[in-house]
Amino acid sequence: MSTTTLTRTPVRRTNRARVENLHARRIGPTLVPDRARVLLRPFHPTTEDIARRIVARVMTLSEEEVARLLQAVLAEFGDRHEQVENFLRKRFHQVRHYLADPREPSPERAALLGSYFTHEYSFEAAALFNPSIVPHFDQSDLPPGSLRFILSLRATGEGHISSIAFRTGIVDADHRISLTEPVPFMMEPERVPNAAYEKNLFARKLQELGMQDDLCQRVLDQFGDSFTFDDLRHALETTRANSDPADAHLDRAARGMMLLAESNYEVRFPRDRRVSQCVIFPSTPSQRNGIEDARFVRFHDDDGSQTYYATYTAYDGKIILPQLLATPDFFDFKFITLNGAGVQNKGMALFPRKIKGRYVMLSRQDDENIFIMSSDNIHFWETRELLLTPGQPWEFMKIGNCGSPIETEAGWLVLSHGVGPMRKYCLGAFLLDLEDPTIVIGRLREPLLAPDATEREGYVPNVVYTCGLLLHERELIIPYAMSDYGTSFARVSLDELLDAMQ
C-alpha cells in the first residue's frame, strides 16, 4: 500500500445538484425488539453464603414437594424453551459445590436446585439495532435473481448488555426484502472444550501484551507447535511446582497467560438449528458488558477459501477493545484477540480480500477521523494512516465507517456515518482506489440517508446507523438502525451512487 496521506490525496468533487437528489429509498421491513424472545441464563446470587442458604432450604423439602415444585416449573417454562429440564440439571452441576451434603440428590431435586440458579433473559428487550449483512452460505432453492442473506444485529437487554443475534432473509429480483419468520426457541452455543492454540501466535500475542519473559518462555518450551487449554493449565502447574512459591511474578504471568487463552476461544451451535435461533452472549471478562456493533464481511482468501469475519467491540463496563470473530458457516465461531498499537477505539472494518498480499482495515482510533491500516497478519495491527476527515457541516463532529467496503469496478465503496448539529447521525459514502485504497477518489457531499420524523425517536434520538451493506444486481441493500432502537432497510442504485461521486 502507498504511504500517501490525506493531505496529498486527490478527491474528486461531486456534482452537487445530482447529490441533492440522491437519497436512499426506504423499503422496509422493520424489525423492533421482541420481549418474548428469551434465553435461559445462569443466575448468580449476590454472595456465596446466600447461594448456600438457598441450596440448604431446597434440601429440606420432601421428595413429594420436590416433584410437585419441579412439575410446576416445567409446566410454566417448558413451552418457552427446548429441553428445560436438561438445562436445569446441567446448571445444578455448575453450582453443586454449594451443597453441604456429599450425597447425590435425586435427578428431580437436582433439576429443582438448578432452577433456583437459572433465569430467563430477554436479550433484545431494549433494542435490536446496528445491523450487518452478508450473503448466506446456502444459496440453494431460490427463485431466479434472488439472494439469501444473513443479518446480524446488536441485541440489548437487561443491564444494557449487548449480544449478537441473527436473522435470515431473501432479496428478490425486484430488490424486495422478505425476512424469514424466526423460530421461537433461542439458544447459546456450547464452548468447544480444550481448544488448540498455535504456539508461535500465542507467543507473539504475549509479546504484544508485554508479557513475553523468561517465565512465560519456560511454560511455552513445554509444548510443540501447538497446545491445548489443558496443556497450558498443566504446564503452569508444573512451572509453579518448580518455582519459588513466594514469586508474585509467577502468579501475574499465570493469570495473564490464562486470560489470553480464555479470550481466544471457540464456540459451536448444533447444526440442526436455524441461524435465527442462535445468540452469541458475552462470556469472557473483556466482554462482560457487551459484544457491540459486529461488522461481518465474507472474506475471500488467496487460496480461494471463504471465511466470514466480524470485527466487534468488547466492552467490560470501563474499557472498549476491538476484537475479531471468525466463522465458516455461522455454527462454529472463533473469538480472536487483536493486538498491536493500531488496535484502539471502535469501528474497525476489514476489507473483503487482501490487497497486494496484505490485510487491510478501516479504523477510527481518535474518535473523529477515518484511518486505514494494513498488516501481513490478521491478528496484529501496528500502524495507521489518516484517510478522511470531516468535510461537511453534517459531519463536523466526527466521521466513521459503516462496515466493510464493497468492491466495485470503480473502486472500493465505503458507507460512512457523520455526526452533526444536535448529535444527529447521517449516512454518507466515499470511494477508494482499488489498487491503493489510501487514495480517496470520490465522496458524497450530502447525506445518503438521514433520520426522518418516524425514525428520530428512540434510545438515542436522531440517529441512523449501520454496520454493513449488501450489493445485489447493481443495487445496494442497506439495513440500518433507527435511533438505537429498531432496524429497517433502504436501497440505492450503485450506478447512481457512483455517478454522484464522479
DOTIKE-760608 format. One line per 2 residues: number of its first residue (from 0); their letters; for each residue y, x, z of C-alpha. Coordinates in pm, 1 decimal. Layout:
BEGIN
NUM> A> Y X Z; ...
//
This chain:
BEGIN
0> MS> 0.0 0.0 0.0; 354.4 104.9 -62.2
2> TT> 582.5 216.0 217.0; 870.9 17.6 63.8
4> TL> 1078.2 -152.1 331.3; 1260.1 -481.9 315.5
6> TR> 1598.5 -323.9 253.4; 1468.6 -185.0 -78.2
8> TP> 1271.6 -493.9 -177.6; 1388.0 -681.3 -489.5
10> VR> 1385.8 -1051.6 -402.9; 1422.1 -1294.7 -688.9
12> RT> 1669.9 -1568.6 -605.4; 1551.7 -1920.1 -672.7
14> NR> 1720.2 -2190.6 -878.3; 1897.0 -2387.6 -605.6
16> AR> 1909.4 -2715.9 -799.6; 1533.9 -2711.2 -852.7
18> VE> 1462.0 -2619.5 -491.3; 1671.2 -2901.6 -350.2
20> NL> 1447.7 -3147.3 -538.0; 1122.4 -2974.3 -445.8
22> HA> 961.6 -3121.5 -137.9; 600.9 -3155.1 -38.7
24> RR> 472.8 -3510.3 -74.9; 322.2 -3667.5 235.8
26> IG> -19.6 -3813.4 156.7; -199.4 -3860.9 490.2
28> PT> -429.0 -3943.6 653.6; -300.7 -3885.9 1005.4
30> LV> -504.2 -3757.4 1299.5; -393.8 -3830.3 1655.5
32> PD> -562.6 -3737.7 1985.1; -865.8 -3945.3 2077.6
34> RA> -912.2 -3952.7 2454.6; -1268.0 -4080.3 2414.1
36> RV> -1386.4 -3750.5 2265.0; -1514.8 -3574.9 2575.1
38> LL> -1723.6 -3274.7 2672.1; -1946.5 -3215.6 2971.9
40> RP> -1793.5 -2921.4 3154.7; -1874.8 -2731.3 3475.4
42> FH> -1667.9 -2844.7 3772.0; -1580.6 -2588.0 4038.1
44> PT> -1476.4 -2698.4 4389.4; -1175.5 -2513.5 4525.7
46> TE> -1379.3 -2299.9 4767.5; -1740.8 -2189.5 4807.7
48> DI> -1750.8 -2340.6 5156.6; -1668.1 -2681.8 5010.2
50> AR> -1940.7 -2632.3 4749.1; -2197.1 -2554.5 5018.9
52> RI> -2099.7 -2864.5 5216.0; -2134.2 -3082.2 4904.0
54> VA> -2485.5 -2945.8 4849.8; -2573.8 -2995.8 5215.9
56> RV> -2467.4 -3362.4 5202.8; -2677.8 -3430.3 4894.1
58> MT> -2976.2 -3264.8 5063.6; -2960.1 -3523.3 5345.1
60> LS> -3039.5 -3809.0 5104.4; -3387.9 -3954.4 5081.1
62> EE> -3574.2 -3929.6 4751.0; -3526.5 -4305.3 4704.7
64> EV> -3149.3 -4269.0 4743.9; -3152.4 -3970.2 4509.4
66> AR> -3339.4 -4168.0 4241.3; -3101.2 -4463.7 4272.9
68> LL> -2786.3 -4249.0 4254.3; -2915.6 -4042.0 3963.0
70> QA> -3004.3 -4353.5 3763.4; -2651.9 -4485.3 3823.2
72> VL> -2503.4 -4159.4 3690.9; -2728.5 -4162.8 3383.7
74> AE> -2654.1 -4530.3 3317.0; -2279.0 -4465.4 3328.7
76> FG> -2270.4 -4142.6 3126.5; -2592.9 -4138.4 2925.5
78> DR> -2448.1 -4311.6 2619.2; -2146.0 -4077.9 2611.2
80> HE> -2339.4 -3750.7 2578.5; -2668.6 -3621.4 2448.2
82> QV> -2931.0 -3500.1 2696.3; -2714.5 -3556.1 3003.2
84> EN> -2999.1 -3505.4 3248.8; -3091.2 -3170.0 3094.7
86> FL> -2728.5 -3058.2 3125.3; -2718.4 -3160.3 3492.3
88> RK> -3037.9 -2972.3 3573.5; -2908.8 -2664.5 3395.8
90> RF> -2586.5 -2697.1 3592.4; -2787.1 -2710.7 3917.5
92> HQ> -2944.7 -2372.9 3841.6; -2594.0 -2229.1 3796.8
94> VR> -2495.6 -2340.0 4149.1; -2833.7 -2304.3 4319.4
96> HY> -2704.4 -2018.7 4535.5; -2511.7 -2277.4 4740.5
98> LA> -2842.7 -2427.4 4854.2; -2939.0 -2314.9 5206.0
100> DP> -3298.2 -2441.4 5181.0; -3509.7 -2192.0 4980.3
102> RE> -3746.5 -2468.3 4867.6; -3705.3 -2602.0 4514.2
104> PS> -3565.5 -2956.4 4516.5; -3726.7 -3228.7 4310.3
106> PE> -3613.3 -3249.5 3944.8; -3424.0 -3569.0 4026.9
108> RA> -3241.8 -3411.5 4323.3; -3161.8 -3102.3 4114.6
110> AL> -3003.7 -3322.2 3845.5; -2807.6 -3518.1 4106.0
112> LG> -2682.4 -3194.9 4263.6; -2575.4 -3079.8 3917.2
114> SY> -2374.3 -3398.6 3868.3; -2152.1 -3306.3 4164.4
116> FT> -2060.3 -2985.5 3982.4; -2000.2 -3144.4 3641.8
118> HE> -1714.1 -3344.6 3496.5; -1603.5 -3490.8 3166.7
120> YS> -1319.6 -3311.6 2991.2; -1113.7 -3491.3 2727.7
122> FE> -1042.3 -3183.8 2519.9; -790.2 -3344.3 2281.6
124> AA> -627.5 -3595.2 2518.6; -282.7 -3434.1 2496.3
126> AL> -262.4 -3304.4 2138.2; -451.6 -3238.6 1815.2
128> FN> -235.6 -3010.4 1607.8; -169.0 -2676.4 1432.0
130> PS> -439.5 -2721.3 1167.4; -603.3 -2463.9 943.7
132> IV> -810.3 -2547.0 635.4; -1076.0 -2364.6 429.5
134> PH> -1331.8 -2464.3 164.1; -1656.9 -2585.1 321.3
136> FD> -1960.2 -2357.9 285.0; -2152.7 -2658.1 142.9
138> QS> -2015.5 -2798.1 -184.4; -2327.2 -2994.9 -281.8
140> DL> -2343.4 -3363.6 -380.9; -1975.0 -3403.1 -464.7
142> PP> -1811.5 -3606.0 -743.1; -1660.8 -3400.1 -1028.6
144> GS> -1327.4 -3244.6 -936.6; -1379.5 -3283.8 -560.9
146> LR> -1377.6 -3015.9 -290.9; -1522.6 -3039.3 58.7
148> FI> -1321.2 -2864.3 330.9; -1335.4 -2773.6 699.3
150> LS> -1028.5 -2844.5 907.8; -979.7 -2655.8 1234.0
152> LR> -744.9 -2799.0 1493.5; -590.9 -2686.4 1817.3
154> AT> -708.7 -2946.3 2068.1; -524.9 -2958.6 2400.5
156> GE> -644.7 -3139.9 2709.9; -601.2 -3148.0 3087.5
158> GH> -421.3 -2843.5 3224.6; -276.8 -2772.0 2878.3
160> IS> -591.9 -2578.6 2788.4; -639.2 -2534.6 2414.3
162> SI> -972.9 -2518.1 2234.7; -1078.6 -2519.2 1868.8
164> AF> -1205.8 -2847.3 1725.6; -1324.9 -2916.6 1373.1
166> RT> -1323.7 -3199.3 1121.9; -1456.8 -3212.3 767.6
168> GI> -1326.1 -3394.3 464.1; -1300.5 -3412.3 87.4
170> VD> -1007.7 -3377.0 -150.2; -1091.7 -3559.8 -472.0
172> AD> -990.0 -3504.7 -833.9; -671.6 -3707.3 -774.9
174> HR> -588.7 -3497.2 -466.6; -654.6 -3778.7 -223.0
176> IS> -780.8 -3679.2 121.2; -1069.7 -3850.8 295.6
178> LT> -1186.4 -3734.2 637.4; -1548.4 -3765.8 742.4
180> EP> -1591.1 -4000.2 1036.1; -1682.3 -3785.0 1338.1
182> VP> -1999.3 -3848.5 1533.3; -1949.7 -3944.2 1899.0
184> FM> -2134.9 -3664.5 2077.5; -1941.6 -3339.9 2124.3
186> ME> -2086.5 -3008.0 2230.5; -2002.4 -2648.7 2313.5
188> PE> -2201.6 -2354.2 2178.5; -2453.7 -2150.1 2371.3
190> RV> -2366.7 -1786.3 2424.5; -2606.9 -1555.8 2239.2
192> PN> -2794.9 -1369.5 2513.5; -2789.4 -992.3 2523.5
194> AA> -2578.5 -941.4 2209.6; -2576.2 -596.3 2046.9
196> YE> -2280.7 -356.7 2018.4; -2214.3 -64.9 1782.9
198> KN> -2167.8 246.3 1998.0; -1905.5 416.6 1779.7
200> LF> -1698.6 99.1 1751.1; -1723.4 33.8 2125.1
202> AR> -1617.1 393.2 2199.4; -1314.8 362.7 1971.4
204> KL> -1208.8 40.7 2141.7; -1238.4 215.3 2479.3
206> QE> -1018.6 494.4 2347.3; -755.8 245.3 2226.3
208> LG> -756.2 93.9 2574.3; -705.1 437.0 2732.4
210> MQ> -1048.9 432.0 2893.6; -1245.9 689.8 2695.4
212> DD> -1305.1 961.0 2956.3; -1598.3 1174.8 3072.3
214> LC> -1741.3 899.8 3288.4; -1743.3 642.7 3006.5
216> QR> -1890.2 905.5 2776.3; -2175.1 964.2 3022.9
218> VL> -2255.8 596.5 3003.4; -2240.3 586.1 2623.3
220> DQ> -2452.9 900.5 2592.0; -2746.8 699.9 2724.1
222> FG> -2751.0 488.0 2404.8; -2849.4 535.2 2044.0
224> DS> -2635.7 396.8 1762.7; -2630.8 53.8 1924.7
226> FT> -2693.1 -106.1 2261.7; -2715.7 -447.5 2422.2
228> FD> -2526.6 -605.2 2709.3; -2824.5 -549.0 2937.9
230> DL> -2842.1 -185.0 2824.5; -2479.7 -139.2 2926.5
232> RH> -2531.7 -300.1 3264.4; -2839.2 -82.7 3330.8
234> AL> -2657.6 235.3 3218.6; -2366.8 158.1 3450.5
236> ET> -2607.9 106.6 3739.8; -2779.2 438.2 3660.2
238> TR> -2447.5 621.6 3636.0; -2329.8 465.1 3960.9
240> AN> -2650.6 570.7 4139.0; -2596.6 931.2 4027.3
242> SD> -2226.0 942.8 4117.6; -2017.7 968.3 4431.3
244> PA> -2011.4 615.7 4581.7; -1656.0 678.7 4704.4
246> DA> -1531.2 739.0 4348.6; -1289.3 449.9 4287.1
248> HL> -1253.2 553.4 3923.8; -1617.3 462.1 3865.8
250> DR> -1552.4 102.3 3969.5; -1248.0 77.6 3741.1
252> AA> -1438.9 225.7 3448.2; -1734.7 -4.6 3505.5
254> RG> -1511.0 -311.9 3523.7; -1327.1 -204.2 3209.5
256> MM> -1643.7 -145.3 3008.6; -1795.7 -474.5 3119.7
258> LL> -1472.6 -662.4 3042.8; -1463.9 -515.0 2692.8
260> AE> -1827.2 -612.8 2637.1; -1770.5 -964.4 2771.6
262> SN> -1466.7 -1007.0 2543.0; -1672.5 -919.7 2232.7
264> YE> -1944.3 -1180.5 2229.6; -2136.0 -1426.0 2012.7
266> VR> -2191.6 -1800.0 2042.2; -2418.0 -2034.6 1848.9
268> FP> -2431.5 -2406.7 1775.3; -2760.4 -2578.9 1684.6
270> RD> -2790.2 -2612.0 1307.8; -2885.5 -2977.6 1327.2
272> RR> -2533.9 -3060.5 1446.2; -2236.6 -3152.8 1230.3
274> VS> -1935.7 -2924.2 1223.9; -1719.2 -3205.4 1364.7
276> QC> -1935.1 -3211.9 1680.4; -1855.8 -2850.1 1761.2
278> VI> -1585.8 -2746.7 2007.8; -1506.9 -2385.9 2098.8
280> FP> -1371.8 -2387.0 2453.8; -1219.4 -2081.8 2627.6
282> ST> -1486.2 -1879.8 2807.0; -1350.3 -1532.0 2886.3
284> PS> -1076.6 -1415.7 3127.4; -835.2 -1339.3 2841.8
286> QR> -879.8 -1695.1 2708.2; -886.2 -1889.7 3032.5
288> NG> -573.6 -2091.1 2944.8; -644.7 -2136.6 2578.6
290> IE> -759.7 -2036.4 2232.4; -447.4 -2111.1 2033.3
292> DA> -347.1 -2150.1 1667.5; -657.9 -2030.6 1482.9
294> RF> -574.5 -1926.7 1126.0; -900.2 -1945.7 929.6
296> VR> -948.6 -1775.9 593.6; -1250.7 -1738.6 366.1
298> FH> -1266.2 -1361.2 318.4; -1429.0 -1209.3 8.5
300> DD> -1562.4 -858.8 76.8; -1607.3 -582.4 -179.6
302> DG> -1985.7 -632.9 -186.6; -1949.4 -998.3 -287.3
304> SQ> -2026.4 -1139.7 57.0; -1808.4 -1401.0 223.0
306> TY> -1709.1 -1437.8 587.1; -1479.2 -1690.5 747.1
308> YA> -1235.1 -1507.5 974.1; -979.2 -1657.7 1205.9
310> TY> -702.8 -1483.1 1390.5; -612.2 -1666.4 1709.5
312> TA> -407.7 -1619.6 2024.0; -596.1 -1572.4 2350.1
314> YD> -388.7 -1685.8 2648.3; -475.8 -1621.3 3012.5
316> GK> -174.2 -1802.0 3158.6; 51.2 -1495.7 3152.6
318> II> -39.9 -1268.7 2861.7; -99.0 -1355.5 2495.7
320> LP> -334.3 -1141.7 2286.7; -407.3 -1173.5 1913.0
322> QL> -783.9 -1175.9 1860.6; -1035.6 -1234.6 1580.6
324> LA> -1316.4 -1482.8 1521.7; -1582.9 -1440.5 1251.9
326> TP> -1845.7 -1680.9 1120.8; -2061.0 -1706.1 808.3
328> DF> -2125.4 -2078.9 845.3; -1936.7 -2240.1 1138.8
330> FD> -2253.5 -2236.5 1350.1; -2268.8 -1869.6 1455.0
332> FK> -1940.9 -1719.6 1577.2; -1845.2 -1367.8 1684.0
334> FI> -1543.6 -1311.5 1907.6; -1383.1 -974.5 1836.4
336> TL> -1107.8 -794.7 2024.3; -833.1 -646.6 1808.7
338> NG> -690.5 -309.2 1905.9; -400.7 -85.1 1813.3
340> AG> -25.0 -65.9 1853.2; 22.8 -340.5 1594.3
342> VQ> -173.0 -598.5 1795.0; 113.5 -777.1 1966.6
344> NK> 261.4 -1126.3 1998.5; 144.5 -1428.1 1798.2
346> GM> 95.5 -1526.1 1437.1; -132.0 -1273.5 1267.7
348> AL> -279.5 -1387.1 933.6; -542.6 -1198.0 735.0
350> FP> -530.4 -1169.4 355.6; -843.9 -1317.8 188.9
352> RK> -957.9 -985.1 42.9; -889.6 -614.1 67.7
354> IK> -608.1 -465.9 -138.0; -668.8 -113.7 -265.5
356> GR> -958.7 -78.6 -24.1; -768.9 -184.1 288.9
358> YV> -749.0 -494.8 500.7; -401.1 -648.8 504.4
360> ML> -246.0 -867.7 772.4; 81.7 -1053.8 819.2
362> SR> 223.8 -1042.8 1171.3; 529.9 -1105.8 1387.3
364> QD> 544.6 -853.2 1668.8; 911.5 -908.5 1759.8
366> DE> 911.9 -1292.4 1773.7; 1174.9 -1301.6 1498.2
368> NI> 1071.5 -1137.7 1169.5; 762.4 -1121.6 949.4
370> FI> 583.2 -786.2 928.3; 290.4 -662.0 721.7
372> MS> 11.8 -423.7 825.4; -286.4 -259.2 657.5
374> SD> -598.0 -95.9 800.9; -926.2 58.5 692.3
376> NI> -1099.0 -119.0 983.3; -1054.6 -487.1 1059.3
378> HF> -1074.6 -417.8 1435.1; -779.6 -174.4 1450.8
380> WE> -415.9 -224.8 1350.6; -168.4 51.4 1423.6
382> TR> 145.4 49.0 1207.8; 362.1 -236.6 1091.6
384> EL> 624.6 -266.2 821.9; 914.1 -510.7 812.0
386> LL> 859.4 -762.0 532.5; 1100.1 -1052.7 573.9
388> TP> 1391.8 -1151.2 798.1; 1558.4 -1491.2 849.3
390> GQ> 1776.5 -1562.4 546.9; 1886.8 -1925.9 551.0
392> PW> 2054.0 -2137.5 822.1; 1738.9 -2347.9 872.4
394> EF> 1552.5 -2029.4 975.8; 1824.7 -1828.2 1150.3
396> MK> 1643.3 -1829.9 1487.1; 1314.3 -1685.2 1362.0
398> IG> 1054.0 -1698.9 1087.8; 676.8 -1660.4 1082.2
400> NC> 376.5 -1710.4 859.1; 184.0 -2036.2 843.6
402> GS> -157.2 -1896.6 764.3; -331.5 -1658.8 528.9
404> PI> -182.7 -1600.8 182.9; -318.5 -1782.5 -122.3
406> ET> -392.1 -1563.6 -424.7; -231.7 -1690.1 -747.4
408> EA> -176.9 -1529.6 -1086.0; 191.8 -1493.9 -996.1
410> GW> 139.0 -1326.9 -659.1; 34.0 -1387.3 -300.3
412> LV> 175.5 -1724.5 -196.9; 259.4 -1746.5 173.4
414> LS> 360.0 -2059.6 357.0; 613.4 -1984.4 629.5
416> HG> 796.7 -2158.5 908.3; 1158.3 -2122.5 1008.1
418> VG> 1339.0 -2228.7 1324.3; 1696.9 -2350.4 1301.3
420> PM> 1956.0 -2552.4 1495.2; 1821.8 -2751.5 1790.6
422> RK> 1494.3 -2554.1 1761.5; 1390.6 -2754.3 1457.0
424> YC> 1082.6 -2614.9 1278.4; 1054.7 -2647.7 899.3
426> LG> 808.0 -2511.1 644.0; 909.4 -2274.0 366.0
428> AF> 732.8 -2038.4 126.8; 758.8 -1693.2 -26.3
430> LL> 571.5 -1487.1 -284.5; 440.0 -1130.0 -259.7
432> DL> 336.8 -888.1 -532.3; -39.1 -897.2 -597.9
434> ED> -88.5 -520.6 -608.7; 171.4 -427.2 -346.9
436> PT> 226.1 -712.5 -100.4; 504.8 -521.8 75.1
438> IV> 721.4 -637.0 -217.2; 870.6 -986.8 -192.0
440> IG> 915.7 -1135.7 -540.5; 1018.3 -1491.5 -457.7
442> RL> 1135.4 -1713.6 -176.3; 1242.5 -2075.5 -128.9
444> RE> 1598.6 -2124.5 -15.9; 1543.0 -2475.1 123.0
446> PL> 1258.7 -2614.4 334.9; 947.1 -2736.6 160.9
448> LA> 875.3 -2976.1 447.8; 1089.5 -3082.9 743.8
450> PD> 1012.3 -3331.2 1023.4; 1114.2 -3684.4 928.7
452> AT> 1205.0 -3974.6 1155.8; 840.2 -4069.2 1209.1
454> ER> 733.0 -3712.9 1294.7; 1008.2 -3578.5 1516.5
456> EG> 886.0 -3734.4 1842.6; 612.2 -3551.2 2028.5
458> YV> 521.5 -3298.8 2295.5; 759.2 -3051.0 2127.1
460> PN> 1008.7 -3259.0 1924.7; 1141.6 -3177.8 1577.5
462> VV> 852.1 -2961.3 1459.0; 630.2 -2941.0 1152.7
464> YT> 386.6 -2650.9 1158.4; 61.3 -2539.8 1002.9
466> CG> -188.9 -2256.0 1025.0; -314.7 -2270.6 667.1
468> LL> -325.8 -2440.7 328.6; -576.7 -2503.5 50.9
470> LH> -544.6 -2459.9 -325.6; -733.2 -2719.3 -530.9
472> ER> -690.0 -2764.2 -906.4; -333.6 -2624.1 -911.7
474> EL> -234.4 -2842.1 -618.1; -159.8 -2712.6 -268.7
476> II> -301.4 -2923.2 14.0; -105.6 -2868.2 336.2
478> PY> -238.7 -3003.0 666.7; 47.5 -2992.3 913.9
480> AM> 116.2 -3065.5 1278.7; 378.7 -3317.0 1381.3
482> SD> 578.1 -3215.8 1688.2; 278.3 -3060.8 1865.9
484> YG> 101.8 -3395.9 1893.2; -85.2 -3507.6 1580.2
486> TS> -174.5 -3385.6 1232.0; -119.2 -3516.4 880.5
488> FA> -138.5 -3391.9 519.6; 104.0 -3315.0 238.6
490> RV> 67.0 -3179.2 -115.6; 281.1 -2993.5 -365.5
492> SL> 222.7 -2868.6 -717.6; 151.8 -2495.7 -729.6
494> DE> 328.8 -2465.7 -1064.5; 640.6 -2642.6 -940.0
496> LL> 646.7 -2425.8 -630.2; 609.1 -2104.9 -830.7
498> DA> 878.5 -2220.5 -1074.1; 1111.6 -2283.3 -781.3
500> MQ> 1072.7 -1920.2 -672.4; 1135.2 -1763.9 -1016.5
//
